[in-house]
Amino acid sequence: MAPTLDEDLELAQQLADAADVITLSRFRADDLVVETKPDMTPVSEADRLVEETIRASLATARPDDGVVGEEFPDTPGGSGRRWIIDPIDGTKSYVRGIPVYATLIALETDGELVLGVVSAPALGRRWWATRGGGAFRDGEPIRVSAVGRIEDAHLTYDSVSAFDAAGLTDEFLALTRRCWRSRGFGDFWQYALVAEGAVDIALEPSGLKIWDLAPLLVLIEEAGGRFTDFAGDMRADGGSAMATNGLLHDAVQAAMRS
């Protein structure tokens, strides 16, 4: 008998608890080992240990499920379910002692993302959502904002260089100038801020993988917002991400295509 979504959420929370212990114990450690991967992005010993720990737990608790993670090869499964893991989203921040990092855990069932947990222990925050179950921060329900005009919106992004790489620098700068405020919060945090209504638009135009976004899609949608790639498709594996409170989504898409 397949686990219920509530049982899966309980397991995901336990996995996040274990990850938090590891990441906090090595955060700002003088002897933290950091290497550079072939794609020139950093990876720490904590990244690998978190993913190894989560994979070992899933192998016991959900042996028939597949696992996709950033640091190790995919584990195939036969259940039609797969867990998607980013052991430390925001590794560049983590290795510099900046507390804006999180472990991301998502569950996909028959091709649909149904669960997401985002745990940021150095910020003292955890967000989660399940399909039909709503979105939460530290146990309290959250909801996107009701801002309906670009001119009143707070926009966040990861880096200007990502827009350069996508050939969208002019469109991006024009949009930021229309907005009430823009700040580069980046990584998972910008999407969590959209979900809880503190920010209205989050943009990343290039360079993303499914583990960067999978739980955030569920979180945004369950909080009442919209999450698509830059082509307008509701997906976490499109290489880009556009998250809004929903009311602004069409206008933001039009601005980025102009």
KATAMO-V909657 format. One record per residue. SS is DSSP state (H for helix, E for strand, - for the rest). PHI is phi in whole degrees, -180 to 180 (999 if undefined). OMEGA is omega in whole degrees, 0 to 359 (NA if undefined). Layout:
ss=<SS | SS>
phi=<PHI | PHI>
omega=<OMEGA | OMEGA>
This chain:
ss=<- | - | - | - | H | H | H | H | H | H | H | H | H | H | H | H | H | H | H | H | H | H | H | H | H | H | - | - | - | - | - | - | - | E | E | E | - | - | - | - | - | E | E | E | H | H | H | H | H | H | H | H | H | H | H | H | H | H | H | H | H | - | - | - | - | E | E | E | E | - | - | - | - | - | E | - | - | - | - | - | E | E | E | E | E | E | E | E | E | - | H | H | H | H | H | - | - | - | - | - | - | E | E | E | E | E | E | E | E | - | - | E | E | E | E | E | E | E | E | E | - | - | - | - | E | E | E | E | E | E | - | - | - | E | E | E | E | - | - | E | E | - | - | - | - | - | - | - | - | H | H | H | - | E | E | E | E | - | - | H | H | H | H | H | H | H | - | - | H | H | H | H | H | H | H | H | H | H | - | - | E | E | E | - | - | - | H | H | H | H | H | H | H | H | H | - | - | - | - | - | E | E | E | E | - | - | - | - | - | H | H | H | H | H | H | H | H | H | H | H | H | H | - | - | - | E | E | E | - | - | - | - | - | - | - | - | - | - | - | - | E | E | E | E | - | - | - | - | H | H | H | H | H | H | H | H | H | ->
phi=<999 | -69 | -63 | -79 | -65 | -64 | -66 | -66 | -65 | -60 | -64 | -61 | -66 | -65 | -63 | -66 | -59 | -64 | -64 | -61 | -59 | -67 | -67 | -67 | -68 | -108 | -67 | 64 | -73 | -64 | -104 | -61 | -89 | -126 | -121 | -109 | -80 | -57 | -85 | 71 | -98 | -80 | -140 | -106 | -60 | -67 | -53 | -68 | -68 | -61 | -66 | -60 | -65 | -65 | -62 | -64 | -65 | -67 | -61 | -87 | -80 | -138 | -64 | -92 | -87 | -81 | -137 | -121 | -141 | -73 | -100 | -136 | -61 | -62 | -106 | -71 | -137 | -115 | -96 | 81 | -125 | -146 | -94 | -120 | -125 | -116 | -61 | -140 | -86 | 99 | -60 | -61 | -70 | -57 | -74 | -98 | 80 | -92 | -77 | -90 | -146 | -156 | -93 | -111 | -133 | -134 | -124 | -114 | -122 | 50 | 86 | -111 | -75 | -121 | -153 | -147 | -129 | -127 | -116 | -120 | -66 | -72 | -91 | 69 | -133 | -144 | -116 | -156 | -158 | -133 | -60 | 80 | -106 | 88 | -120 | -141 | -125 | 52 | 89 | -101 | -61 | -126 | -148 | -67 | -75 | -110 | -66 | -115 | -126 | -55 | -66 | -105 | -92 | -103 | -110 | -132 | -154 | -94 | -157 | -66 | -62 | -67 | -72 | -59 | -64 | -89 | 70 | -123 | -62 | -63 | -64 | -63 | -64 | -64 | -67 | -62 | -70 | -78 | -75 | -62 | -156 | -141 | -147 | -91 | -72 | 75 | 50 | -62 | -63 | -64 | -74 | -62 | -67 | -64 | -60 | -94 | 85 | -81 | -129 | -108 | -140 | -130 | -132 | -142 | -90 | -163 | 80 | -100 | -117 | -61 | -71 | -72 | -127 | -52 | -70 | -72 | -60 | -64 | -61 | -62 | -67 | -71 | -86 | 100 | -98 | -124 | -136 | -141 | -85 | -72 | -83 | 96 | -93 | -78 | -159 | -106 | -116 | -93 | 85 | -146 | -150 | -134 | -122 | -141 | -75 | 95 | -63 | -99 | -62 | -62 | -68 | -68 | -60 | -63 | -65 | -80 | -103 | -68>
omega=<183 | 177 | 174 | 179 | 177 | 178 | 177 | 178 | 177 | 177 | 180 | 178 | 177 | 177 | 179 | 177 | 180 | 179 | 181 | 179 | 182 | 185 | 179 | 182 | 181 | 181 | 181 | 176 | 181 | 183 | 178 | 180 | 180 | 178 | 176 | 180 | 180 | 178 | 176 | 174 | 182 | 171 | 180 | 176 | 180 | 176 | 185 | 181 | 177 | 182 | 177 | 180 | 179 | 179 | 179 | 179 | 179 | 179 | 178 | 187 | 182 | 188 | 181 | 182 | 173 | 177 | 174 | 180 | 185 | 193 | 184 | 181 | 179 | 172 | 181 | 177 | 182 | 186 | 187 | 180 | 173 | 176 | 183 | 192 | 164 | 187 | 172 | 172 | 187 | 180 | 179 | 175 | 183 | 185 | 176 | 178 | 178 | 189 | 181 | 175 | 182 | 168 | 182 | 181 | 177 | 174 | 177 | 179 | 180 | 175 | 180 | 175 | 188 | 185 | 175 | 174 | 180 | 185 | 182 | 189 | 180 | 173 | 183 | 184 | 170 | 177 | 175 | 179 | 172 | 180 | 180 | 183 | 180 | 181 | 187 | 168 | 180 | 176 | 180 | 179 | 178 | 183 | 177 | 182 | 177 | 179 | 186 | 181 | 176 | 184 | 179 | 190 | 172 | 184 | 174 | 187 | 181 | 180 | 177 | 181 | 177 | 176 | 173 | 182 | 181 | 182 | 185 | 184 | 182 | 180 | 180 | 181 | 178 | 179 | 180 | 180 | 176 | 186 | 176 | 183 | 175 | 179 | 182 | 179 | 172 | 175 | 183 | 192 | 182 | 179 | 176 | 179 | 174 | 182 | 182 | 172 | 180 | 180 | 187 | 184 | 173 | 186 | 168 | 190 | 186 | 169 | 186 | 176 | 184 | 181 | 176 | 195 | 191 | 181 | 182 | 175 | 180 | 181 | 181 | 184 | 180 | 175 | 176 | 181 | 177 | 180 | 177 | 166 | 184 | 175 | 178 | 181 | 179 | 183 | 178 | 184 | 182 | 177 | 179 | 182 | 175 | 180 | 180 | 175 | 180 | 181 | 185 | 194 | 182 | 180 | 178 | 177 | 179 | 180 | 182 | 178 | 187 | NA>
